[in-house]
């Protein structure tokens, strides 16, 4: 009888371990899918940011602060259109589920630690991008201050009424200063974002490769 009970306990333990392993494997697969989606997002953002920085360099080269006119203002206004309304966030649903449920403990310690560390980096890029977005949004508030009419998002940077209103309500010196400063601030912001996404791309690839290797074993 004792032997039968011990065998039953061993079988039960084996079944529980198998269930835990299946759950862990499912989470690993979900993480792999999330991180692959993140990589597509990062690669796209990196390309966009590189193009934006190049575009700003091109506009800045043509923008003569000693001769501001409607055309130079129209060209300079286009810099406000980039990355003003939103930013891309990594997929965190699976990691959050792992952490909140405690199921991350089903992973080997090294894998669990690696996932936690990556999640902290995901949080940081989201916070930093939000801070930079707020900075950029405040920049054009100064430019649009006192404009007597409102614009929808699609019209904000393209409406000729805005160009005319800004031209009439700001002196050339004010416009030159605002635009010149905005190039410097926005380019710094773009470079920070580019560095963040390149770093997250590299870190995500590293973690993804380890998870894929773990999944095959």
DRENFI-765867 format. One record per residue (C-alpha): residue number from 1; residue in one letter; x, y, z. Coordinates in steps of 0.02 Angstrom, whole numbers, padded with zeros to 5 digits. Layout:
BEGIN
R   k r     xx     yy     zz
R NUM A      X      Y      Z
...
This chain:
BEGIN
R   k r     xx     yy     zz
R   1 X  00000  00000  00000
R   2 X  00141  00121  00046
R   3 X  00227  00088 -00120
R   4 X  00063  00119 -00211
R   5 X  00041  00287 -00121
R   6 X  00220  00339 -00162
R   7 X  00196  00294 -00345
R   8 X  00033  00390 -00349
R   9 X  00119  00543 -00273
R  10 X  00261  00532 -00398
R  11 X  00138  00519 -00542
R  12 X  00041  00668 -00473
R  13 X  00201  00769 -00454
R  14 X  00254  00722 -00630
R  15 X  00085  00777 -00697
R  16 X  00097  00943 -00606
R  17 X  00272  00972 -00669
R  18 X  00217  00930 -00846
R  19 X  00072  01054 -00833
R  20 X  00189  01188 -00767
R  21 X  00312  01154 -00908
R  22 X  00173  01165 -01037
R  23 X  00115  01330 -00963
R  24 X  00293  01396 -00963
R  25 X  00317  01341 -01143
R  26 X  00157  01430 -01193
R  27 X  00216  01590 -01111
R  28 X  00385  01577 -01197
R  29 X  00298  01560 -01365
R  30 X  00189  01712 -01328
R  31 X  00343  01811 -01277
R  32 X  00429  01761 -01438
R  33 X  00279  01823 -01538
R  34 X  00276  01987 -01439
R  35 X  00462  02018 -01462
R  36 X  00457  01979 -01647
R  37 X  00318  02107 -01664
R  38 X  00423  02230 -01563
R  39 X  00571  02204 -01679
R  40 X  00464  02247 -01830
R  41 X  00408  02404 -01738
R  42 X  00585  02453 -01687
R  43 X  00656  02425 -01861
R  44 X  00519  02533 -01936
R  45 X  00545  02670 -01807
R  46 X  00734  02667 -01833
R  47 X  00712  02690 -02019
R  48 X  00584  02830 -01995
R  49 X  00694  02920 -01869
R  50 X  00846  02909 -01982
R  51 X  00743  02984 -02123
R  52 X  00675  03121 -02009
R  53 X  00849  03170 -01950
R  54 X  00912  03175 -02129
R  55 X  00761  03278 -02181
R  56 X  00790  03404 -02042
R  57 X  00971  03422 -02093
R  58 X  00916  03457 -02270
R  59 X  00786  03586 -02216
R  60 X  00906  03669 -02095
R  61 X  01035  03688 -02232
R  62 X  00908  03785 -02335
R  63 X  00838  03887 -02192
R  64 X  00923  04057 -02185
R  65 X  00884  04138 -02018
R  66 X  00931  04308 -02088
R  67 X  00799  04300 -02225
R  68 X  00639  04225 -02157
R  69 X  00494  04224 -02280
R  70 X  00334  04126 -02309
R  71 X  00424  03991 -02407
R  72 X  00559  03964 -02277
R  73 X  00423  03965 -02143
R  74 X  00322  03837 -02241
R  75 X  00476  03725 -02258
R  76 X  00522  03745 -02074
R  77 X  00343  03709 -02017
R  78 X  00358  03533 -02085
R  79 X  00476  03487 -01943
R  80 X  00331  03504 -01821
R  81 X  00236  03369 -01911
R  82 X  00357  03231 -01861
R  83 X  00325  03132 -01701
R  84 X  00208  03254 -01616
R  85 X  00052  03153 -01581
R  86 X  00107  02979 -01527
R  87 X  00250  02858 -01505
R  88 X  00262  02670 -01520
R  89 X  00261  02563 -01364
R  90 X  00327  02385 -01350
R  91 X  00208  02240 -01321
R  92 X  00203  02209 -01133
R  93 X  00042  02110 -01109
R  94 X  00126  01940 -01092
R  95 X  00264  02001 -00976
R  96 X  00137  02090 -00866
R  97 X  00031  01931 -00858
R  98 X  00185  01830 -00809
R  99 X  00232  01953 -00672
R 100 X  00058  01980 -00601
R 101 X  00015  01795 -00597
R 102 X  00183  01740 -00528
R 103 X  00200  01617 -00672
R 104 X  00369  01692 -00713
R 105 X  00434  01581 -00573
R 106 X  00400  01434 -00690
R 107 X  00546  01494 -00795
R 108 X  00728  01455 -00756
R 109 X  00801  01590 -00644
R 110 X  00916  01659 -00780
R 111 X  00773  01672 -00904
R 112 X  00656  01752 -00777
R 113 X  00789  01881 -00731
R 114 X  00821  01920 -00913
R 115 X  00635  01947 -00946
R 116 X  00618  02062 -00793
R 117 X  00768  02165 -00849
R 118 X  00699  02184 -01024
R 119 X  00531  02238 -00954
R 120 X  00617  02376 -00854
R 121 X  00698  02436 -01014
R 122 X  00528  02433 -01100
R 123 X  00458  02542 -00961
R 124 X  00602  02664 -00976
R 125 X  00586  02689 -01163
R 126 X  00399  02719 -01143
R 127 X  00428  02848 -01005
R 128 X  00569  02935 -01099
R 129 X  00472  02942 -01262
R 130 X  00322  03015 -01171
R 131 X  00433  03149 -01093
R 132 X  00507  03196 -01261
R 133 X  00335  03198 -01341
R 134 X  00275  03319 -01208
R 135 X  00426  03430 -01243
R 136 X  00391  03431 -01430
R 137 X  00207  03469 -01405
R 138 X  00249  03618 -01296
R 139 X  00364  03686 -01430
R 140 X  00229  03720 -01557
R 141 X  00112  03788 -01423
R 142 X  00230  03937 -01418
R 143 X  00223  03954 -01606
R 144 X  00033  03942 -01615
R 145 X -00001  04053 -01465
R 146 X -00135  04185 -01501
R 147 X -00185  04107 -01669
R 148 X -00371  04155 -01679
R 149 X -00435  03989 -01749
R 150 X -00410  03803 -01719
R 151 X -00353  03661 -01831
R 152 X -00382  03476 -01840
R 153 X -00230  03363 -01832
R 154 X -00226  03337 -02020
R 155 X -00234  03524 -02052
R 156 X -00118  03583 -01917
R 157 X  00042  03589 -02018
R 158 X -00028  03606 -02194
R 159 X -00160  03741 -02186
R 160 X -00109  03900 -02276
R 161 X -00213  03999 -02151
R 162 X -00090  03948 -02017
R 163 X  00060  04005 -02119
R 164 X -00022  04172 -02152
R 165 X -00080  04195 -01972
R 166 X  00091  04153 -01901
R 167 X  00174  04267 -02027
R 168 X  00062  04412 -01981
R 169 X  00072  04386 -01792
R 170 X  00258  04353 -01772
R 171 X  00404  04463 -01819
R 172 X  00542  04393 -01928
R 173 X  00658  04394 -01779
R 174 X  00534  04295 -01673
R 175 X  00506  04168 -01811
R 176 X  00692  04149 -01844
R 177 X  00727  04119 -01660
R 178 X  00584  03996 -01636
R 179 X  00624  03898 -01792
R 180 X  00812  03895 -01764
R 181 X  00790  03836 -01584
R 182 X  00661  03707 -01635
R 183 X  00782  03626 -01758
R 184 X  00911  03602 -01621
R 185 X  00788  03538 -01490
R 186 X  00694  03423 -01606
R 187 X  00851  03350 -01684
R 188 X  00918  03310 -01511
R 189 X  00752  03228 -01469
R 190 X  00754  03128 -01631
R 191 X  00931  03068 -01596
R 192 X  00884  03016 -01419
R 193 X  00737  02917 -01487
R 194 X  00845  02838 -01621
R 195 X  00972  02784 -01491
R 196 X  00833  02714 -01381
R 197 X  00754  02611 -01519
R 198 X  00922  02548 -01580
R 199 X  00964  02494 -01402
R 200 X  00794  02410 -01378
R 201 X  00811  02325 -01546
R 202 X  00979  02252 -01494
R 203 X  00918  02199 -01321
R 204 X  00759  02120 -01390
R 205 X  00857  02020 -01519
R 206 X  00971  01956 -01380
R 207 X  00825  01901 -01269
R 208 X  00728  01831 -01416
R 209 X  00872  01721 -01470
R 210 X  00891  01652 -01293
R 211 X  00704  01616 -01281
R 212 X  00704  01528 -01449
R 213 X  00852  01423 -01393
R 214 X  00762  01384 -01229
R 215 X  00605  01336 -01325
R 216 X  00700  01210 -01431
R 217 X  00778  01120 -01282
